Structures are given as C-alpha cells and as structure tokens.
Amino acid sequence: MGWLSWLLGDSEPEDPWALPSEDDAEARAEQRRELIKRVRKLEIVTRRIVNDQLAGSYQSVFKGRGMDFDEVRLYQPGDEIRLIDWNVSARMEEVYVKQFVEERELTVFIMVDASASERFGTGGRSKQEVAAEMAAMLAFSAIKNNDRVGLIIFTDKIEVFVPPKKGRKHVLRVISQILEFTPEQPGTNLAEGINYFARVCKRRSVAFLLSDFQDSGYKRALHIASRRHDLVPIVLLDPAEEEIPVMGTVSMEDPETGEIIVLDTLSRRGRERYRQMARALRERREKMFHKLKIDAIHVETDKSLLEPLVNYFKLRAKRY
C-alpha cells in the first residue's frame, strides 16, 4: 500500500478515440525538449559531484569480482611460495612468481520503484525526481570506473528492463527513462522487483534499490538477493510522511489504491496518531535491515542527496 497524497479534485476524462491534434504534437515535442534540458542539466551537476567527491569513494568500497592473472616476475624475498609459477621457473631456470590484478569491472543495477507514491513530494521535488538524481550520481560514478550500468523500473510488475552497458550515452538513456517514465500500474511489489533482478543477474553485482519501501512481504526476497549480490537499499523520504502539517480539514487520497479519507489536521490526537504510524513503519523497516545486515541510505526530498551518500561510503570503507 502506498502513502497518502493530496487529493487534487476531479477532471474530465480524455476521449480515448480522439486523434492527436497539431497542438498535441507540439506539446509532445515541447515535453521532449524539456526532458533533454533536464537530462543535460542533471548530467552537468552530477558529473561535477562525481568527479569532485564521489569517484574515489565509489571505487574504494565497491570492489571487483576477483583477481585476474597479469604477468610473471622474478621471485623476491618475502613473496608467497604458493605464487611460484613452477612451469615458467623450470623453463627459465630461475624462480618466477605470478602477479595478479583486481578485475575492476562490475555490473551495477539501478532498481527504481515507480509506484504512484513516488510522485509525492513536499520538499520542492518528488521522490521520483530524487530517485533520478541519485541514480544519475551512481551511474556516472559507475561508468567513471568502467563499470556497466543496467536499469529495472517496477511497480507491482516489471515495467522497464535496460540491459547493463557502458558509456555516457547509455547512462543518459537510463536517466531519461527514469525522468520520463509513466507507469502502467500504480501499485508496489518490492518482492517482484527484487526477484526479477535476482533472476536476470546471474553473476554477483551491485544493485541500488530506490524506493520509499511502503510495502510488505519483501523480506525473504531481499534476504536471498543480498546474500548473492551487493544490494543497497536507498530509502526515499518526504518530511510530510513523518510529520503532517496543520492545514485544517483535508481530503487525502492513497495514490496506489484510490482510497480517500478526510483528516482533521487541527486535531492533536490525529497528528500524533499519524506520527506513530509513520514511526512504526520506519522502525519495522530499520529492524529488518539490521537483522539482514544490510546498510541502507536514507535521502529526503528537502535535503542534500550528497551527504547521505558520502556518509554511506565512509561507513563501508571503515567496515570493509
């Protein structure tokens, strides 16, 4: 179930049989131009952040899959005996040891919850917009380290799958998909999104799961996926979901179920009940992450995205 958003009122339904007019075509063209502007602006901002503050941290905490053989060299005192290449040593009549380098390339998946509750936001931007900005920072960090980036967008079903690739053009496509995406379904099914990722990604990968986590029944899927992959939940939060503002009597709608309630925000008891419900949801989620030994990143629509990401990298660097 999603959270409650402000009820905007009724509007006339569109005629599904109407042919697109010239005005409609121009409107779509204008939307496309606006999208390109947003993507380019996001690229400029996030690439600067990545180059200045994130690239080194990203590389230090997300390691490659293993070690690849590089070359052999003459044995030196202190080298491990198990690294001696006996075939080469016998041929050259001197002792040689094998050298290895880290296999740096990773596969990084951006997993985005696009359910209706993600369109909510009172901090100047929606959770969907925050997800796009965070995804951009992570994706540009990945390609700077020559990693491949893939995308999964889901609601209560899988709606978009973009296979992992390298390069700037590919990352711009990923960001565009997130910004312009219109879901077919309003609901949330985190387990479906996580299980799909686990099915399509056979090799160990890094996955960033961006969602407000307003769902249930996904603990088992999260546990299984996190044992095989490096799965990082990014919890998208809005201040109005923790503390409802005083606005008098308001009609509110759950964007995922369509349920409407009337709430008296002047009531102290009502506001306290709202806070308790939000606190209980947060505590259950954090308790689950802790039990599964998963470190989550928490970002808010009205605050900087960089600080929680940098803090997360610092925490992982100390732990690992």
N, C-alpha and C positions, 0 to 999 in steps of 0.2 A: 504494500500500500504506500502511496506517495504522501507527501506533506500537503498542507493546505495553502492555496494561493488565493489572492484577492479575486472576488467574483467581478468580472468586468461588465456583465449585463448581456442582454440578448442582441443578436444581429440577424439580419435577413440572410437565409442560406443562398449560396450561389446556384445558378442554374447549371446542372452538370452537362446539359446538351448544347450550351451556348458556344459558338465558335469564337476563337480568340480574335479580338479586335486589334487595330493598329496601336491603340493605346496600351493594350495588354502586352503586345510585343515590345513596345518601347519601355514599358515598366520592367519587363524581364531583363531587357538589355541594361537598363539603369541599375537593376539589382546586381547584375553580373559585374558591372563596372565598380560598384560599391564593394562587392566582395573582393575583387582584385586589389582595391585600395587597402582594405582591411588586412588582407593576407600580406601585402608588401610592408605595411606598417608594422605588423606583428613580427615579420621576419627581421626588419631592421632593429627593432627593440630587443627581441630575444637573442639574436646573434651577438649583439653587443654584450648582453649579460653573460652569455655562454663564454665568449672569448675572454671577458674580463674576470669572471668569478666562478664559473661552473665547470669548465672543461677539465681542469686538473683534478678537481674533486670527483667528478664522474669517473674518470679513468682509474683513480686510486681505489674506489670502492666496488666497481663492477669489473671483475677480473675475467680474463679469457677462459675458454673451456679447458685448457690444459697446456702442455708443453710440446712443442714441435722440435724435431732434430734440426740443428743448424749446421754444424761442422765438427771436425775433429781437430785437436791441437795436442802439442806435446804435453806429457804429464808433468805437473809441477808438485813439489812437496805440499801436502795438505789436501790434494784432490782426493775424492772418494774413490776407493778401489772399484766399487760397483759400476763406475762410469767408464772404466777402461774398455776400449774397443780392441778386443783380442785379435780379431782378424787383421785390422789395419796395423796393429803393433807387430804381429808376426811378419807381415809383408815388408814393413819399413825397418824392422829390426831395432825399433825404439818404441817406448811406451807412449801410446796416444789415448786420450780420453775424449768422450763425446761431449759436445756442448749443445744446450737446448735454449730455445727462446719461447716466451709465452705466446700461445696462439691468441692474439688480441681480439680477433673479430668475434662479435657477439650478434645474436638476433634479439632485437628489442621490440616488444609489442606494446602498443598503446591501446588500452581497452577502455572504451568510453560508454558509460551508461547514458543513454539519450532519452530516458523516460520523461514523462511530462513534468515531473517535479524538478528536473534540471533547468527548466526555463524560468524558475523562480529566482528572484534576486532583489534585494532592497539596498544593497551597498553600492549602487551605481553600475553594477554589471550582474548578469545572471550567472548561475552555476555553470551553465553551458559555455558561456564566454570565458569563465575562469578555467574550465577544462581545456578549452582551445589554447589559451595562453600557456598553461602548464605543459600541455602536450607539445607545443612549439619549443619550449625550453629543453625538454627532454629529448625531443627528436633531433634538434640541432646539436645537442651535446653528443648524441649517439653518432651522427654522421661525421662529426669532427674527429671522432676516434675510429672512423672507418667501419662502424657497425651498421647492420641492416635494420631497417625500421618497418614494422608492419602495423596494421590498424584493424581493430574489431570494434564496431559500433553495434550495440544491442539495446533492446527494450525488454519485453517479455519474450522476444525471439531474436535471433541473429539477423541484423538488417544490412550490415556492410562488412565485407571482409576484403582487405587490401593486403596481398602477399608482401612479405618483407623484401625491401630492396635498399640499395644505397643511393646517395646523391641528393643534391639540393632540390632538383625538380620533383623528385619523389616525395620529399618532406613537404614541399609546398602543396602537393596534391593531397597529402594526408591532412594538413591544416585546413585546406579548402573544404575537404569532405566534412570535417567536424563543424566548421562555421556555417556551412550552407545546408547541412543535413536536416531533413524534415522526416520524423519517424512515422511509420505506418501504424504503430501501436503506441498507446500512452503508458502502458504498464511497465513493471520492473520484474525481471527474473535474473538475479545475480548468478544463481547456480547455473542457469543455461549458458550465460556468457562465459563463466569460468570453465565449465565442462567443454564447451566448444573450443576454447583456447587449448585446453589440455589434449583434445583430440587432434587438432591440426598441427600442433607444435610438438614433434617427437623428441627433438634434441633439447637439452637444457637451455633455457632462455631467460631473459629478464622481461618481466611484464609489469607495467604500471596500470593499476585498475582505478580509474577515476569515476567516482560515484558518490552520492550522498548516503549510500548504504541504508536507505529507508526500505528495507526488505527483510525477509526472514527465510530460514530454510536453506541457507547457502554455506553453513559452517563446514559440512562434510566436503563439498566441492572445493572450498578454499583450502582446507587441510590437505587434501590429496594433491592439488596443484602446487601448493607451497613446498611440499616435500620434494618434488621433482624440479621445480623451477624457482627462480629468484623472483617471487611475487611481492610487489609493493603496493598496498592499498593507499590511495590518495583520497582522503575524505573531504568532500566539498561541503562547506558550511555557510549558512547565512545567519546573521545576528537575529533576525526576526523569528527564526526557528527555535531559538533558545529563550528569547525574551520578547513577548508580544507587546507592541506599542499600544499606548492608550489612545483609542480613536472613537470611543463611544460604541454603539451597537453596529456591528458589521456583518454582512453575509460573506461567508467564505466557502470556497469550493476545493475539494480534493481533485487536482488535475488528472489523476490517473483513474479514479473511479467515478467521478462526476458527483459524488456525494456533497450535498450542501448543508451547512449548519449556520445558525445565527449565534453570534458570540457577543456578549456584553463585556467589552474590554475595560469598562469602568469598574467592574467587579474585581475586588482584590482577590477574593477566593478563586474566581475564574482564572485570573492571571497566574496565581500560584499553582493551580492545577495544571495549567499549560506548562509552566516551568518544570514541574515534577515529571510530567510525561516526557518532556524533552531530555531531562536529566537521566531518567530511567533508560531511555533508548540509547543515549550516549554511553552510559555505564555498562550496559549489556554488550555493546559493540566493543568497547575497550577491554572488557574482561575476556571476550572471545579472542581478540588479537593477542592478548597477553598469554592466554592458555596455549595458543597455537605458535607462540614465539615468533610473531610477525610484528615488525616495526612499521607503523603507519605514519603517513604525512598528513597533517591537518591544515587545510587552507580555507580562508574566509573571503567572502566576496568583497568585503570592505577593507581588506588589509593587503599588505605586500605578499606576493607569492614567492619571492626570492628567499626571504628569511627562513621560512619553514623548510625549504628545500636545502639550503646551506646547512641548517642545523641537523637535518637528517644525514647529510653526507658526513658531517663531523662525528655524529654518533656512530655511524657504521665504521668510519675509519678507526675509531677508538676500540670498537668491539671486535673488529676483524683484523 
